[in-house]
Amino acid sequence: MEALPPRGRTAEHVLAELKAVREGDLPTHGGRLFAYVYDSGLSGVDDLAMSAYALAAHVNGLDPTAFPSVHTLENSLVAAAARLLGGGPGTSTPGVVGSVTSGGTESLMLAVKAARDARPEVAAPRLVIPAGAHPAFIKAATYLGLGLDVVPVSPHTLRPSPADVAAAIGRDTVLVACSAPSYPHGVVDPVGPIAAAAAERGVRCHVDACFGGWTLPYLRRLGVDVPPFDLSVDGVTSISVDLHKYAYCPKGVSVLLYRDAAARAPQYFAYADWPGYPLVNPAITSTRSGGPIAAAWATLRHIGDDGYLALAARCLDASRAIAASVSTVGGLRLLGDLGESTVVVFTSDDPALDLYVLADELAVRGWHTQPQLPYGGLPPSIHMTVTAAVAPRVGEFATAIGSAAADAMAHGPVRLPDNVLALVEMLGRSEDAITPEVVARLAASLGLDGAAPGRMAGVNAVLAAAAPRLRERMLVEFLSLLQTPSWQ
Ligand SMILES: Cc1ncc(COP(=O)(O)O)c(C=O)c1O
C-alpha cells in the first residue's frame, strides 16, 4: 500500500487503513508490555496530551521569535525537571539551565558534544562510560569522533567500581558518564564517587537519568533508599531525564540540564554565513514540532507532583509484586537491587528453563517482556520495565509466569537447527559472508519473514550465540531488509 494514491481517500478510509496497519503492533496500553512504552493507566491523560499535541503540532521551534510559545513551554519543562533533580533556587545549582530535546539519545549526544567542544585543546577527546551505560553514548562517540573507554560492571553489583572509573580518566577524557539507573539492570551507579573523581581531574560528569530520573526522586519520598545521583552531587555537570518515559508523556521529549549556562554554551550551534536566514539551534534538529513539547507540558500540569508521587507508589508496589512472583518460580533468580528502581530483571540458573522460551510463553499469554543477551560475565536476562498501569494486573501476572515457566520447562531449551548453527558459525568466521541474501535466508529459517514474527526464542538464541560485532552486522542487515519498500 503506497502512501501516495493516484487520488486521495477519505479521512475515514485512511484512518481505517491505519488501524489495520497497527493491528500487528504490541499493545501500548493495558499494563502487559514491559518495555518501549510507559502507561500511566490514568484515564484522560492521553486524550489531554493528544489535544495539546494537536494545538501545537504545526508550531516550529526553529525560530524563537516566530513561536515564543515553544520557549515558554520548554523553560517551564526545564524548570520542573531541574527542581525535581536537585537544581534551581535555594540549591547548590541556582544557575541551572537546560534544553528540551527529542529523546534520550539526543540529550546524550548533546551532552557529549558540549563536553567535547568545551575542550577544543584536546585533539583526540575521549569518553569514559560504565559497560551498563546506554548505547546512545557509543553512538554519540561514534558520530562525534570521540574515543571510548568502557569500564566493566561487577557481575555482583552490576555497577562499575569508582576506582576503575577514576583509573580510566586520562588526559584526553572530556566526559565521564554514569547512569541513574542503568537500563539493563535498573541499578543506580555510584554517582557521588564517580563525579568526585571526574571533578578532581577537571572533567565533566554527565548523569544519564533518562530512564528513571522521573521516578527516583519520588521513590526517595516514598522511603526508598535512593543514593545521591542528581545535581545536588558535587561534580555532576549535566543530567538528562526523558519525559516520554516515566513522566508518561507522548514520545519525543527529554530534558537535558546543565549546572549553568556556561556549561551549556558549547551545545548550541549557530550559522549566519549563508544567504538564508541566520540559524541558531539548541539541539540537533532544526525544525522542531511544538507538538511533543506541548503534550509533555500538558501532561505534567495535569498529573502534578502529587500525581507522580502516587504513580511512583503504584510502580513500586507493582514491581515488588512482579519480583515476588518471579522469585516463586524455581530456577529463576532476580538481578539488581529491587526497590532502587522500578525495573525487574531476572535470569535462569536452570539449564532446562530457557529464558527466551519463557519470554515466548509469556508473550503467548499476552505478556511482553524484553530478553537481554549475555554480555561479558553477565548472564542472559529478562528485563521488565514496570509502569503504573501494571499495578492492577500483578495477580494475573503471577498466574501467567507460573504456567509460562511450566510450559517452557516442558518445551525445553531452544535447539537451533544444524543448518542455522552452521550458518552462524560460518558468519562468525568471515564477516564478508554477511550479505543481505544470507541474512534474508537466516531470517526466513527463523520465521522472521512474516508480517508479525511469532516465537523469538530462536532469534534470541542465534544472537546470544554470536559475538557482539556479528550480532550488530546481522541486526543491521535485518533492519535494512525491513526498510525496503514492497512496491505493491
Ligand atoms: C538509560 C537510558 N539512556 C538513554 C536512553 C535512550 O533514550 P531514547 O530511546 O529516548 O533515545 C534510554 C532508552 O531506553 C535509556 O534507558
PDBQT file of the ligand as one rigid body, heavy atoms in Angstrom, charges set to zero:
ROOT
HETATM    1  C1  LIG A 501      19.290   4.994  30.491  1.00  0.00    +0.000 C 
HETATM    2  C2  LIG A 501      18.869   5.376  29.099  1.00  0.00    +0.000 A 
HETATM    3  N1  LIG A 501      19.503   6.348  28.464  1.00  0.00    +0.000 NA
HETATM    4  C3  LIG A 501      19.174   6.721  27.206  1.00  0.00    +0.000 A 
HETATM    5  C4  LIG A 501      18.162   6.076  26.519  1.00  0.00    +0.000 A 
HETATM    6  C5  LIG A 501      17.841   6.465  25.105  1.00  0.00    +0.000 C 
HETATM    7  O1  LIG A 501      16.605   7.094  25.053  1.00  0.00    +0.000 OA
HETATM    8  P1  LIG A 501      15.761   7.243  23.704  1.00  0.00    +0.000 P 
HETATM    9  O2  LIG A 501      15.356   5.871  23.296  1.00  0.00    +0.000 OA
HETATM   10  O3  LIG A 501      14.649   8.123  24.126  1.00  0.00    +0.000 OA
HETATM   11  O4  LIG A 501      16.629   7.897  22.691  1.00  0.00    +0.000 OA
HETATM   12  C6  LIG A 501      17.464   5.054  27.163  1.00  0.00    +0.000 A 
HETATM   13  C7  LIG A 501      16.402   4.330  26.462  1.00  0.00    +0.000 C 
HETATM   14  O5  LIG A 501      15.914   3.316  26.910  1.00  0.00    +0.000 OA
HETATM   15  C8  LIG A 501      17.827   4.687  28.476  1.00  0.00    +0.000 A 
HETATM   16  O6  LIG A 501      17.197   3.695  29.132  1.00  0.00    +0.000 OA
ENDROOT
TORSDOF 0
